[in-house]
């Protein structure tokens, strides 16, 4: 049996917690992951064929959110790729919330 590989990225974004939550769910879906956690959860668990990704959004202030992306897989390449790709997608998202 192979050991699991784990990669993670962290960043703080100048956007609300609610917007970070929406961006996380949309980008995970666009990347082809199946999200299995409720939309209101701080942690978003998502899987694809070979990787588990967990994105945690923690509100720091009303306009700042700490985001932690963790990806794990039984082989190195998918975990490394999906951790980086997920954080990149979260950073580049242009999503806005319409009230």
N, C-alpha and C positions, 0 to 999 in steps of 0.2 A: 504494500500500500504506500502511496506517496503522501508526503506531508502537505498540509495546506499552505498556500502562499498568501500573504496579506500585504496590501499596499494601502496607504492612506494619504489624504491631502486635507489641509485645513485652510480656511480663509475667513475674513470678516467682510461682509458686504454692507454697503450703505443702502439698505432697503428694509422694508418692514418684514416682520416674521411671517405675516399672512402672504405677502408676495413671494417670499423665499419658499414657503410651503407649496404654493401653486407652481412656481418655476421648477422645483424639484420633481414634482409628479409629472409635469408635462415633459420635461427633458428625459426622465427615465423612460417614459413611454416612447418618445421619439427614438431613443437609443435601442428600443426593442426589448426592454425589460418588462416583466409582469410584476406590478406593484401589489403587494399583499397586505399592506398596512392601511389603516383607516386614514382618510385625508386630513383629519385633525391631529393625528399623532405627530410628535416631534421627530420621531425616527421613521424613516421610510425604507422598508425592506423590499428588495426587488431581486428577481432572479431571471436569468436567461439559461441557455443550454449548459453553460459551464461555469457560471460565476454568480456569486451572491454579492449584492451591493447594498450597503446601509448608508443612508444620508441622514445626518442629524442636523436639525436647524434649532439653534438656541437663541432666543431674543436677548439682546444685550440692552438695547434701548428701544424706543418706539420706531426708530429709523435705522437701526443697526442689528445685523444678525450674524452670529457665528455659525459657520457651516463646516461639518466634518464628513468627509467621504471615505468609506472603507470598502474595499473590494477584496474578496477572497475566492480562491479556486484551488483545485488540486494540482494545477500546473502553473508555472510562473507567468507565461505570456498573457493569458486572459486576465488575470488579476491586475497585472501591471497596466495593461491596455485600458481596461474598463475604469479603473480608478482615475487615471489621467483624463480619459475621454469624458467621464461624468463631470469632473470638476471644470474642465474646459467648457462644456455645454452650459453649466450653471453660470459661469462667468460671462459668457457671451450672450446669454438670453436677453431678448428685448421685450419680453412679456411685461405687460402692465395690467393692473387690475382696474376694471371699470365698475364703478359703484352703481 
